[in-house]
Amino acid sequence: MANVLPIRAQKDTWRFYRARFLFVGSVALLAAALVALLALAPAYVVLRIEEHALSGNTPLVMLPASAQDRTDRTDITRAQTLLVQLSPVASSTTTSLDALNAAMQARPSGVVLRSLSYTTGKESTIVITGEAPGGAAISAYRTALSADARFKTVSVPISDLAKTQRGTFTITLTGAF
């Protein structure tokens, strides 16, 4: 089938359809842009509201923490610290857990343990940090630990043993555990 339109009419017809195609395409792109704008508008509004709230134009009301809240926060922080410090031990063999349990059970009354640090190797090391009412309690703790055969050496700085009042101490235990 041959085209019966002259060349000039064919060009005008193609120009008409090309313009129509561009018009419809641009309207479709504008509609897609409008949909995208409407989809992002809620996020923009929320960000502007939060920015306005944080800029200090509206006062923030902070309720005072009760004593129970502070105690709970302290307990949670202490538990998280113990989890971080004891996680390598929990994944190791049971002999290291036995050594840690023995070190904790040997402490006399009045002695509070603050942290335990466990290092593995050929000679494993446990570093115990805590508070004691005085040098006598620290010495009693050192004696109890020395009596345990699991611990090859038990070392306490002399300055910790010489304390006459409540203070912190550090005990280092080495052995094959």
PyMOL commands that set and color helices and strands:
alter all, ss='L'
color gray80, all
select helices_A, chain A and resi 7-54+67-90+94-105+135-146+158-161
alter helices_A, ss='H'
color red, helices_A
select strands_A, chain A and resi 112-119+124-132+153-155+167-175
alter strands_A, ss='S'
color yellow, strands_A
deselect
rebuild
show_as cartoon
